[in-house]
Amino acid sequence: MTHPCRVVTTTVRVRGGEIPRLPVRTSRPFPKDRIFELMGFLHSLEVEAPVTRGEVILRNLLGEDIDLVATRTIRRLSEPQEDSKEV
């Protein structure tokens, strides 16, 4: 009640990935009064593919000792599909 925090989930842009947005979340609850500041910062963020689920994208977000973590694996556009079969 005196220091409300929330786990933040959102997406960030991906350069060279099979999809254009990467779902991410904070590793721990983030101070509620700074969430708008965090979202403004994340709006300008772009990561390079490939990205693995669970990978730390950024450490120490806005000096809060909280990390930004990928919640999905995104391959590079040029990577071969694992489930494709050679003919």
C-alpha positions as CSV (number, residue, x, y, z in Angstrom):
1,M,0.0,0.0,0.0
2,T,2.9,2.4,0.7
3,H,4.9,1.4,-2.4
4,P,2.7,-0.2,-5.0
5,C,4.4,-2.2,-7.7
6,R,3.3,-4.1,-10.8
7,V,4.8,-6.7,-13.1
8,V,4.8,-4.9,-16.5
9,T,4.2,-6.9,-19.7
10,T,4.4,-5.3,-23.1
11,T,6.1,-5.7,-26.5
12,V,9.1,-4.1,-28.1
13,R,10.2,-3.9,-31.8
14,V,12.4,-6.6,-33.3
15,R,14.7,-5.9,-36.2
16,G,15.3,-8.9,-38.6
17,G,12.9,-11.2,-36.8
18,E,10.2,-13.6,-38.1
19,I,7.6,-11.4,-36.4
20,P,7.9,-7.6,-35.8
21,R,7.2,-7.5,-32.0
22,L,8.8,-9.3,-29.0
23,P,6.7,-9.9,-25.9
24,V,8.6,-9.0,-22.8
25,R,8.0,-8.6,-19.0
26,T,9.8,-7.2,-16.0
27,S,11.7,-9.7,-13.9
28,R,10.0,-8.3,-10.7
29,P,7.3,-5.9,-9.9
30,F,8.1,-2.3,-11.1
31,P,7.1,0.8,-9.1
32,K,3.7,1.8,-10.2
33,D,4.4,5.5,-10.2
34,R,7.2,5.0,-12.8
35,I,5.3,2.7,-15.2
36,F,4.5,5.6,-17.7
37,E,8.1,6.5,-17.7
38,L,9.1,2.9,-18.3
39,M,6.6,2.5,-21.2
40,G,7.9,5.7,-22.9
41,F,11.4,4.2,-22.7
42,L,10.3,0.8,-24.0
43,H,8.4,2.5,-26.9
44,S,11.8,3.6,-28.4
45,L,13.5,0.3,-27.8
46,E,14.3,-2.1,-30.7
47,V,16.1,-5.4,-30.3
48,E,18.0,-7.5,-32.8
49,A,16.8,-11.0,-33.7
50,P,17.4,-13.8,-32.7
51,V,16.0,-13.6,-29.2
52,T,15.5,-16.6,-26.9
53,R,12.7,-16.9,-24.4
54,G,14.0,-16.1,-20.9
55,E,16.8,-14.0,-22.3
56,V,17.5,-10.8,-20.4
57,I,17.0,-7.9,-22.9
58,L,18.0,-5.1,-20.5
59,R,19.3,-5.0,-17.0
60,N,18.6,-2.4,-14.3
61,L,15.6,-0.7,-16.0
62,L,15.6,3.0,-15.1
63,G,18.0,2.3,-12.2
64,E,15.4,0.1,-10.4
65,D,17.5,-3.1,-10.4
66,I,14.8,-4.9,-12.4
67,D,15.5,-6.6,-15.7
68,L,13.5,-6.8,-18.9
69,V,13.0,-10.5,-20.0
70,A,11.9,-11.9,-23.4
71,T,8.8,-14.2,-23.1
72,R,9.0,-15.7,-26.6
73,T,11.7,-17.0,-28.9
74,I,12.0,-15.1,-32.2
75,R,14.3,-16.4,-34.9
76,R,16.0,-14.4,-37.5
77,L,14.3,-14.2,-40.9
78,S,17.1,-16.1,-42.6
79,E,17.3,-19.0,-40.1
80,P,16.0,-22.3,-41.4
81,Q,12.8,-23.7,-40.0
82,E,13.4,-26.7,-37.7
83,D,10.2,-28.4,-38.8
84,S,10.8,-28.0,-42.5
85,K,11.7,-31.2,-44.4
86,E,14.1,-31.4,-47.3
87,V,12.7,-32.8,-50.5
